[in-house]
Amino acid sequence: MAKVEFERRIEKAKRGQLRPVAEVKAVDVENPPPLYEIRWQTINVTSVVDGVSIFGKALVRLYHSEPDTVPGHFIGHHIHEKDLVGDVNDAQDQEINIAKKFYDSGQPAFWGIADPAAAI
């Protein structure tokens, strides 16, 4: 079921139909690179502890960009489960920094896109 939820949200993103803040928001408009956060608030998860299934919900975040250098492309840089234990802001900043590193490391090669000028 989670796979379907991910696919639906990504398809909405490709069509530009995500609802601001509830489903997508800018991460940091003041500092490059321009990253966006796609948000899943209630992904169903199952954990098994001592042979017992425990059902719950997970918050998932995907950081992506839509750089001008590769028009028509949506580039996912990092996805993670948001943890609400401890210093939530610091943990989120660490995850965003991972996404920025993937953005930076992929930029020279246009993130593996063979023809950067071609739209999807």
C-alpha positions as CSV (number, residue, x, y, z in Angstrom):
1,M,0.0,0.0,0.0
2,A,2.8,2.4,0.8
3,K,4.2,1.9,-2.7
4,V,0.9,3.1,-4.2
5,E,0.9,6.2,-2.0
6,F,4.4,7.1,-3.1
7,E,3.5,6.6,-6.7
8,R,0.3,8.7,-6.5
9,R,2.1,11.6,-4.8
10,I,5.0,11.5,-7.4
11,E,2.5,11.5,-10.2
12,K,0.7,14.5,-8.7
13,A,4.0,16.2,-8.4
14,K,4.8,15.5,-12.1
15,R,1.5,17.2,-13.0
16,G,2.1,20.1,-10.7
17,Q,-1.0,19.3,-8.6
18,L,0.4,19.0,-5.1
19,R,-1.2,21.2,-2.5
20,P,1.2,23.6,-0.9
21,V,2.3,23.0,2.6
22,A,0.1,19.9,3.1
23,E,1.9,17.9,0.3
24,V,4.8,20.1,-0.8
25,K,6.8,23.1,0.4
26,A,10.0,24.9,-0.4
27,V,12.8,23.9,2.0
28,D,14.9,27.0,2.0
29,V,14.2,29.7,-0.6
30,E,17.0,32.0,0.7
31,N,19.9,29.5,0.2
32,P,20.7,27.5,-2.9
33,P,20.0,25.0,-4.1
34,P,16.3,25.4,-4.5
35,L,15.0,22.2,-2.9
36,Y,11.4,21.2,-2.3
37,E,10.0,18.8,0.3
38,I,7.2,16.4,-0.8
39,R,5.4,15.3,2.4
40,W,3.6,12.1,3.3
41,Q,1.9,12.5,6.6
42,T,0.4,9.1,7.2
43,I,2.1,6.2,5.4
44,N,0.9,2.9,6.9
45,V,3.8,0.8,8.4
46,T,4.0,-2.5,10.1
47,S,6.8,-3.4,12.5
48,V,7.4,-6.8,14.0
49,V,8.6,-6.9,17.6
50,D,9.1,-10.2,19.3
51,G,6.9,-11.9,16.7
52,V,4.1,-9.4,17.2
53,S,2.9,-7.1,14.4
54,I,2.6,-3.5,15.3
55,F,0.7,-1.2,13.0
56,G,1.4,2.5,12.8
57,K,1.9,5.6,10.7
58,A,5.1,7.2,9.4
59,L,6.0,10.7,8.2
60,V,8.1,10.5,5.1
61,R,9.9,13.4,3.3
62,L,11.4,13.5,-0.2
63,Y,13.7,16.3,-1.1
64,H,13.8,17.1,-4.8
65,S,14.6,19.9,-7.3
66,E,13.5,21.1,-10.7
67,P,16.7,22.8,-11.9
68,D,16.6,25.3,-14.8
69,T,19.5,23.5,-16.3
70,V,17.4,20.4,-16.9
71,P,14.0,21.7,-17.9
72,G,11.1,19.4,-17.5
73,H,12.9,17.1,-15.1
74,F,12.1,16.3,-11.5
75,I,15.1,15.1,-9.6
76,G,14.8,13.3,-6.3
77,H,17.8,13.7,-4.0
78,H,17.0,12.1,-0.7
79,I,14.0,10.4,1.0
80,H,13.7,9.6,4.7
81,E,11.3,8.9,7.5
82,K,10.8,11.9,9.7
83,D,11.5,11.1,13.4
84,L,9.6,13.0,16.0
85,V,11.9,12.0,18.8
86,G,14.6,14.3,20.1
87,D,15.6,17.5,18.4
88,V,13.2,17.3,15.3
89,N,14.6,20.5,13.7
90,D,18.2,19.4,13.9
91,A,17.4,16.0,12.6
92,Q,15.4,17.5,9.7
93,D,18.3,19.9,8.9
94,Q,20.7,16.9,8.8
95,E,18.4,15.2,6.3
96,I,18.2,18.3,4.2
97,N,22.0,18.6,4.2
98,I,22.2,15.1,2.8
99,A,19.9,16.1,0.0
100,K,22.0,19.2,-0.7
101,K,25.1,17.0,-0.9
102,F,23.4,14.8,-3.5
103,Y,22.3,17.9,-5.4
104,D,25.8,19.3,-5.4
105,S,27.5,16.0,-6.3
106,G,25.1,15.3,-9.2
107,Q,25.0,18.8,-10.7
108,P,28.3,18.7,-12.8
109,A,26.9,15.7,-14.7
110,F,23.3,17.0,-14.8
111,W,22.3,14.2,-12.3
112,G,22.8,11.6,-15.0
113,I,20.4,13.1,-17.5
114,A,21.8,12.3,-20.9
115,D,20.3,15.3,-22.8
116,P,19.7,18.1,-20.2
117,A,17.8,20.2,-22.8
118,A,15.2,17.5,-23.5
119,A,11.9,17.6,-21.5
120,I,10.3,14.4,-20.2
